[in-house]
């Protein structure tokens, strides 16, 4: 279904620094760097891109976390690197019994989530 998703921004370096920091606890890193666009993922797979352009709209991006501790580390990294809290780490039983997530707004105002579906 989904091959990749991309965000466009006017503030490349700030967004690159933010996403370098918040994706690391989830095991994701830069896989390709073209200067004006960076592909993030793992093992050569790049489902998430940030590139130069007009920040036109807000996006919700939910990223898989292997553990609840990884969700917590993601949230801490985001706040330490300019993200804004949009729902701290915790269970969300209205989604399902084991849903554990945290939400932040990135420097462009996109809603970024890390979620673990394990108990």
Residue frames as qw, qx, qy, qz and C-alpha x, y, z in Angstrom:
[[0.000, 0.885, 0.465, 0.000, 0.00, 0.00, 0.00],
 [0.091, -0.985, 0.109, 0.101, 2.17, 2.85, 1.27],
 [0.815, 0.350, -0.121, 0.445, 5.57, 3.11, -0.40],
 [0.460, -0.060, -0.268, 0.844, 6.78, 6.34, 1.17],
 [0.098, -0.919, -0.381, 0.012, 5.68, 9.67, 2.59],
 [0.513, 0.206, -0.048, 0.832, 7.39, 13.04, 2.29],
 [0.178, -0.866, -0.325, 0.335, 7.27, 16.33, 4.11],
 [0.460, 0.575, 0.086, 0.672, 8.32, 19.62, 2.54],
 [0.447, -0.767, -0.252, 0.384, 9.84, 22.42, 4.58],
 [0.279, 0.907, -0.099, 0.301, 11.46, 25.84, 4.30],
 [0.330, -0.786, 0.475, -0.219, 13.67, 25.10, 7.34],
 [0.846, 0.264, -0.463, -0.020, 15.69, 22.11, 6.15],
 [0.373, 0.375, -0.696, 0.486, 18.50, 22.07, 8.70],
 [0.408, -0.264, 0.496, -0.720, 16.14, 22.47, 11.68],
 [0.892, 0.039, -0.010, -0.450, 13.89, 19.67, 10.41],
 [0.746, 0.332, -0.565, 0.120, 16.86, 17.38, 9.64],
 [0.101, 0.368, -0.699, 0.605, 18.27, 17.91, 13.15],
 [0.628, -0.161, 0.333, -0.685, 14.85, 17.30, 14.72],
 [0.932, 0.132, -0.126, -0.314, 14.16, 14.10, 12.80],
 [0.530, 0.418, -0.685, 0.275, 17.72, 12.79, 13.26],
 [0.120, -0.307, 0.679, -0.656, 17.12, 13.05, 17.02],
 [0.670, -0.041, 0.355, -0.651, 13.56, 11.73, 17.28],
 [0.875, 0.259, -0.289, -0.289, 13.91, 8.83, 14.85],
 [0.288, 0.498, -0.781, 0.244, 17.07, 7.43, 16.47],
 [0.408, -0.208, 0.730, -0.508, 15.26, 5.94, 19.52],
 [0.827, 0.263, 0.246, -0.431, 12.96, 4.10, 17.09],
 [0.712, -0.126, 0.612, 0.321, 15.88, 2.61, 15.15],
 [0.573, 0.734, 0.312, 0.190, 15.54, 4.84, 12.07],
 [0.395, -0.588, 0.208, 0.674, 18.31, 6.95, 10.55],
 [0.378, 0.733, -0.256, -0.504, 19.35, 8.80, 7.39],
 [0.821, 0.101, 0.530, 0.184, 19.68, 6.33, 4.55],
 [0.520, 0.451, 0.338, 0.642, 20.21, 8.88, 1.74],
 [0.171, -0.779, -0.167, 0.579, 21.18, 12.53, 1.90],
 [0.523, 0.543, 0.382, 0.535, 20.92, 14.70, -1.22],
 [0.251, 0.015, -0.120, 0.960, 21.46, 17.98, 0.67],
 [0.355, -0.075, -0.055, -0.930, 17.99, 19.30, -0.20],
 [0.846, -0.160, -0.182, -0.475, 16.25, 16.00, 0.63],
 [0.084, -0.388, 0.878, -0.266, 16.91, 13.22, 3.13],
 [0.772, -0.114, -0.493, -0.384, 15.46, 9.71, 3.13],
 [0.333, -0.436, 0.683, -0.483, 14.96, 8.09, 6.54],
 [0.916, -0.042, -0.233, -0.325, 14.46, 4.44, 7.36],
 [0.560, -0.531, 0.636, -0.007, 16.55, 1.38, 8.11],
 [0.656, -0.046, 0.717, 0.230, 18.47, -1.25, 6.17],
 [0.182, -0.057, 0.595, 0.781, 18.41, 0.79, 2.96],
 [0.007, -0.637, -0.732, -0.241, 14.62, 1.18, 2.97],
 [0.119, -0.079, -0.139, 0.980, 13.48, 4.84, 2.95],
 [0.024, -0.619, -0.765, -0.177, 9.74, 5.18, 3.53],
 [0.180, -0.902, -0.303, 0.251, 10.05, 8.70, 4.97],
 [0.534, 0.316, 0.147, 0.770, 11.52, 11.74, 3.20],
 [0.118, -0.859, -0.222, 0.446, 12.02, 15.40, 4.10],
 [0.551, 0.294, 0.349, 0.698, 12.75, 17.84, 1.30],
 [0.108, -0.260, -0.033, 0.959, 13.01, 21.49, 0.49],
 [0.067, -0.460, -0.655, -0.595, 9.79, 23.26, -0.43],
 [0.344, -0.394, 0.068, -0.849, 6.83, 25.13, 0.90],
 [0.014, 0.134, 0.905, -0.404, 5.33, 23.72, 4.07],
 [0.304, -0.208, -0.459, -0.809, 1.78, 23.54, 2.72],
 [0.726, -0.394, -0.241, -0.510, -0.22, 21.46, 5.17],
 [0.425, -0.489, 0.667, -0.369, -0.14, 19.55, 8.39],
 [0.697, 0.152, -0.676, -0.186, 0.46, 15.79, 8.30],
 [0.743, -0.468, 0.387, -0.284, -0.07, 13.07, 10.89],
 [0.613, 0.438, -0.658, 0.016, 2.74, 10.53, 10.78],
 [0.808, -0.464, 0.272, -0.240, 2.64, 7.51, 13.11],
 [0.409, 0.571, -0.709, 0.063, 5.91, 5.60, 13.48],
 [0.913, -0.238, -0.322, -0.080, 6.20, 2.07, 14.84],
 [0.141, -0.691, 0.613, -0.356, 8.15, 1.61, 18.06],
 [0.593, 0.102, -0.798, 0.032, 9.44, -1.76, 19.27],
 [0.449, -0.337, -0.710, 0.426, 8.77, -1.01, 22.94],
 [0.234, -0.907, -0.346, -0.055, 7.11, 1.42, 25.30],
 [0.546, -0.595, 0.090, 0.583, 10.57, 2.56, 26.41],
 [0.410, 0.142, 0.458, 0.776, 11.29, 3.52, 22.79],
 [0.037, -0.792, -0.482, -0.373, 8.09, 5.61, 22.73],
 [0.455, -0.837, -0.149, 0.264, 9.24, 7.38, 25.92],
 [0.557, -0.323, 0.286, 0.709, 12.74, 8.01, 24.44],
 [0.277, 0.487, 0.527, 0.639, 11.19, 9.37, 21.23],
 [0.193, -0.893, -0.373, -0.160, 9.04, 11.82, 23.21],
 [0.536, -0.714, 0.036, 0.448, 12.00, 13.00, 25.31],
 [0.518, -0.043, 0.414, 0.747, 14.19, 13.46, 22.22],
 [0.158, 0.673, 0.514, 0.507, 11.47, 15.43, 20.46],
 [0.300, -0.925, -0.231, 0.020, 10.99, 17.85, 23.35],
 [0.593, -0.562, 0.191, 0.544, 14.76, 18.27, 23.74],
 [0.404, -0.023, 0.514, 0.756, 15.10, 19.17, 20.04],
 [0.133, 0.125, -0.150, -0.972, 12.37, 21.75, 19.57],
 [0.289, -0.344, -0.805, -0.388, 9.26, 19.59, 19.35],
 [0.380, -0.255, 0.265, -0.849, 6.09, 20.54, 21.19],
 [0.176, 0.095, 0.940, -0.275, 4.13, 18.08, 23.29],
 [0.506, -0.012, -0.334, -0.796, 0.85, 17.05, 21.69],
 [0.902, -0.229, -0.086, -0.355, 0.01, 14.14, 24.01],
 [0.170, -0.649, 0.725, -0.153, 2.58, 12.58, 26.32],
 [0.353, 0.175, -0.915, -0.089, 3.49, 8.90, 26.48],
 [0.459, -0.038, 0.646, -0.609, 0.74, 6.66, 27.72],
 [0.242, 0.251, 0.929, 0.126, -1.88, 4.08, 26.94],
 [0.384, 0.140, -0.179, -0.895, -4.75, 4.95, 24.65],
 [0.310, 0.122, 0.928, -0.167, -7.33, 2.26, 25.55],
 [0.543, 0.576, 0.257, -0.554, -9.93, 3.90, 23.29],
 [0.433, 0.561, -0.586, -0.393, -7.78, 2.67, 20.34],
 [0.866, -0.043, -0.488, -0.100, -7.10, -0.79, 21.80],
 [0.789, -0.606, -0.092, 0.033, -5.95, -2.40, 25.07],
 [0.787, -0.277, 0.114, 0.539, -2.19, -2.30, 24.34],
 [0.406, 0.759, 0.142, 0.489, -1.95, 0.95, 22.36],
 [0.522, -0.670, -0.069, 0.524, 0.90, 3.01, 23.87],
 [0.513, 0.598, 0.244, 0.565, 1.77, 6.22, 22.10],
 [0.287, -0.625, -0.119, 0.716, 3.18, 9.70, 22.35],
 [0.414, 0.766, 0.386, 0.306, 2.44, 12.71, 20.13],
 [0.343, -0.546, 0.038, 0.764, 4.56, 15.76, 19.32],
 [0.467, 0.869, 0.149, -0.069, 4.47, 18.60, 16.84],
 [0.737, 0.052, 0.158, 0.655, 7.61, 18.93, 14.71],
 [0.239, -0.364, 0.004, 0.900, 9.12, 22.37, 13.87],
 [0.134, -0.092, -0.498, -0.852, 6.63, 22.82, 10.98],
 [0.535, -0.033, 0.305, -0.787, 3.61, 21.77, 13.09],
 [0.665, 0.071, -0.663, -0.335, 3.19, 18.23, 11.72],
 [0.751, -0.418, 0.299, -0.414, 1.68, 15.79, 14.21],
 [0.485, 0.411, -0.770, 0.051, 4.27, 13.06, 14.80],
 [0.816, -0.385, 0.198, -0.382, 3.45, 9.95, 16.80],
 [0.248, 0.342, -0.904, 0.061, 5.44, 6.97, 18.05],
 [0.802, -0.193, 0.091, -0.558, 3.30, 3.95, 18.88],
 [0.064, 0.245, -0.964, 0.078, 3.87, 0.51, 20.37],
 [0.727, -0.144, -0.293, -0.604, 1.08, -2.07, 20.06],
 [0.638, 0.004, -0.745, 0.195, 2.61, -4.53, 22.54],
 [0.617, -0.733, -0.271, -0.090, 1.76, -4.89, 26.22]]
